[in-house]
């Protein structure tokens, strides 16, 4: 008898709300909940500093972490399903590397060719980096989509994606070698990942895009369930494997491209969350896994962002440092569990 999953959904939703509130309260400047509610309601009796911190920094950061975590988690689930590989993640096809390559061209060449480091341009520099990341990620994704129509095996496509990632890293290494120190530092900081660089109109656009893309990804639930059955069985049930693979990879790639463009390459969330969700729900049905993964990814991203900004740290830790501390043990446990199952068989 299957245990009901609605308590888990309620628990995850409550976790998101709790971590969201804690993200607004805690940081280098702790702010009481009452003052946060007043600031959100537009009460001018709240100190100006607190109001600016809540409205201009912490609310955009928390919203960004919520939708970015959900997007990366869904992308990871889609990749693991289409490749039937537990270690497949959002960056497996080199899409994140493509975004990094786009940013590298703009950041590392701006100082060499234009004489002005992009990091000095403030808001315009951030917009240029986001656009470059989107162009780079979507370019690699378009190449992957084209290749996926030419090759039949998932393993071949996976290897090609890994090779594209290595090629992008090689070009980035060459650009670093010939770039100014200030430009290299700006690129390295971007590569550490952060939920705090999105604010204002950028935050509204990012959240709006993700709120459209995440529900659309739910339309692929039936397709992903069929892909789990194996190619032959899915084909016998009338599934067009090439089109299905194209749709799932395209959905995953767009989610990764948008998140990487605005937040930088965020590691481990997309890789670890699907495994955690499967373990919690004890099911491989994507009708449960897709919404569960969204909720768990959002909660985990908020938790990582909270840890990165905990009082006592000067400024904020890189998000990737925190996600690795959580994600690496999860991946290790998956490998040990798989090995234990194989030994028992």
N, C-alpha and C positions, 0 to 999 in steps of 0.2 A: 504494500500500500504506500503510495506516494504521500509524503508529508506536504501540507499546504505551503505555498510559497508567499502568500500575501503578507504574513508577518515579516518576512525578510524584506519585502518591498517597503513596508511601513518603517521598518528599522533603518533601511538605507535612506529613505526620505527624511526621517528624523535626524539621521547623522549629517545629511547635507545641510539641513537648517541649523543644527548645532554648530557645525564647523563654519558655516557662513557667518553666524553671529559672532563667534570667537574671532574670526578674521577681522571683523569690524572693531572688536573690543581691544584685542591684544596687539602689541608692537612695542616700539621704543617709547611710545606715549600711550599708556593704558587709558581708555575712555569708558566711563560707565554706560550701561545699556540705556538708562533713562536719557542721557545726553545724546546718545546715538539716535534714539527715536525722535527726539526733538529736532535734531539736525536734519533727519530725513523728512520730517514734517514741515521744514522751512522756518522753524522757530528761531528768531534772531537773538534770543537771549543766550543761546549757546555761544561760548567763546569762539572768536573768529578762527583761531588756530585749530581748535577741535573740529569746527565745521568744515574747514578746508581739508583736513586730514581725512575725514570720513567721506565727504562727497567727491573730492578730487583724487584721492589716492586709494583708500581701502575698498570703497564700493566698486569702482572699476576693476580693481585687482581681484576681488572675490568673484565678480561676475565672469571675468576672463578665465579664472582658474576653473570655475564650474563648467562652462561650455567647452573649454579646451580639454579638460580631463575626460568629459563624456565623449568628445569627438575622437580623441586618441584611443580610448578604450574600444569604441565601436570599430574603428579602423583596424586595431589589432585582432579583434574577433573575426572580422571579415578576412583578413590575411591568413589567419590560422585555419579557417574553414576552407578557403579556396585552394590552399596548398597542402592541407591536411598535415600540417607540421606544427608541433607545439611550440617551437622556437621561432616561428615566423612572427614578425612585428611590423609596425607601420613603416619602418625604414628599410625593410628587407629588399625592396625593389629599387633602392637608390633615389627615391623621391625626396627624402630629407637631404640627401647629398646634393641633389639638384638645386634645392632651395639655398643650401650653403654656397654652392658654386655661383648662383646668381648674386647673392650678397657679396661674395668675395670679389666678383668683377666690379661691382659698384664701389665697395668700400676700399679695396686695396688699390684699385686703379685711379680713384678720384684724386688722391694726393699726388700720384706719379704724373698723371696727365693734366689734371686741372690745377694743381698747385694748392688746393684747399682740401684738407681732410674732411671727410663726410661727418665725422663725429663733432665737428665744430658748427654744423649747420642747424643743430637743434631739431625742431619739429620737421623741417624739410628733409633733414637727413634720415629721420625715422621713417617718414613716408617713402623716401627713395629706397630704403632697405626693405621695407615691406613689399613694395612693388617688384623689386628685383627678386626677392624670395619667391613670390607668386609666379613670376615669369620662369624662373629656373625650375621650380617644382613642376609646373604644368608642362614645360618643355620635355622634361624627363618622362613624365607620365604619358604624354602623347607618343613618345618613342616606345615606351613599354606597351602601350595599347596597339601600336602598329606591329611590334614584334609578336605580341600575343596572337595575332591573326595569322602569323606565318609559321609558328611552332605549335606542336600539339601537346607536348608534355609539360606539366607544371614544373618539374624539376629543371628542365631546360630553361624555362622562363625565369625561374628563381636564380639560376646561375648567371644568366644574362643580366638580371637586375643587380646582383652582387658585383659583377664586373663593371657595370656602369657606375656604381658607387665608388669602387676603387679608382676608376678613371677620373671621376670628379674630384676625389681627394688628391690625386696626383697633380691635377691642374691647380687646385687650391694651394698645394705646397709650393709650386713654382711661383705663383702670384705672391705668396708670403715672402719668398726669398728676395724678390725684387721690389718689395714695398717698404714704405717708411715705417718706423717703429710705432708711431702713433696710430697709423691705419691698421697695423697688425693687432695692436691692443684692442681697438674698437671691434675688430672682427672676432677676436677671442672672447670678448665680453658678450657679444651677441650669441656666440656659440654655446655659452654656458646655460642659456635658457632663462626666461624670466616671465612672470605674469604681470609685472609692474610697468612694462613699457607701453602698454595699451591704455589710452585714456581719451576722453573727449569724444569727438566724432569718430575716431578710429575704433574706440570701444563699442560704440553703437553699431557701426557697420559690421564689426567682427561678430558681435553677439547676434545680430540680425541674420547674418549669413549662416551661422551655426544653428540657429533655431529653425531655419528652413532646411538645411542639409540633414540634420539628425532625424527629423520625422520622415524625410524621403528615404533614408537608409532603411527604415522599418519595412518599406515595401519589398525588400529583398529577403525577408524572413523565409518565405516558402522556398525560394530558390536555394538559399543556403542550407535548408534542411534536406533538400534533394541532393545537393552536392555531397553531403555527409554519407549518402548511401553508396557512393562509388560511381564511376563514370558509366559503366555498363547498365546498372540498374536505373540511374537517373535518365539515361538516354531512352531506355525502354518505357519510362513513364512520360516520355514526350518532351524532356528538357533539351533545349538547344545548348549544348555544353559550351560552345565557343562564345555565344552571346551572353550566357550566364556568367562565364568567367570574366568577360569584358565588363559587364555591369558591376560585378562585385569589386574587381580591381579598380575600376573607374571611381566608384563611390569611396573606397578606402583612400585612393590617391588624392582625391579632391579634399577630403577631410584633413589628411596629413599636410597637404600644400597650404591650406588656409591657416591651420594652427601654427605650422612652422614659420610662415610669413610674419605672423603677428607676435609670436612668443619665442621664436627661436626653436632649435631642435630639442624637444623635451623627451628624455629617454625613459625607458622601463615601464611607464604607465600603460602604454598600448600592449606591451609584452606580458606584463604580470597580471593586469586586471582580469582578462578573460579566464585565466587559470583560477584565480580566486573566486570568480563568479561561478564557475563550474563546480568547484569544491563546495561552495555554500549551498547551491541549489541542487547538486547531485543530479544534474540533467544535461543533456546535449541538445535539447529542443530550443531552437533559436527564438521561438515565441516567448520563452522565458528569459533566455540569455541576453537578447538584445536590450530590452528595457533594464534588466538587472545590471548589465555591463555599463550602460549609460549612467545609472545612478551610482554604482560603485566607483566608476572612473571619476565622476564629479566629486564624490566624497573624498576619495584618495588625493585628488589634486588640491582640494581645499586644505586637507590635513598637511600635505607637503608644503604648501605655501605658508601655512601657519607655523610650522616648525622652522622654516627658513627665516621667518621674521620674529622669532621668539625673543622676548626681552633678554638682554644680556649680550646679544650679538651686536656688533658695530655695523649698522646698516642692515644688509640682508645676505644670507648665504645664497649661492647659486642653487636654483631649483633642482638641477640635475644631480647635485651632490646629495640632496635629500631623497629624491626618487630612487637613486641607486641603492641607498641604504635599505629601502623598503623592497624594491623590486628584485635585487640580486638574491636575497634569501628565498624569495618565492620561486624563482627560476631554478635555483639549486634543489629545492624540495621537489619540484616537478621531475627533474632528472633522476633523483634518488627514488622517487615513487615509481617511475617508469621502469627503472632497473630492477626494483623489488618485484614488480608485477611480472617482468620477463623471467626472473629467476624462479618464481613460484610456478609459472607455466611449464 
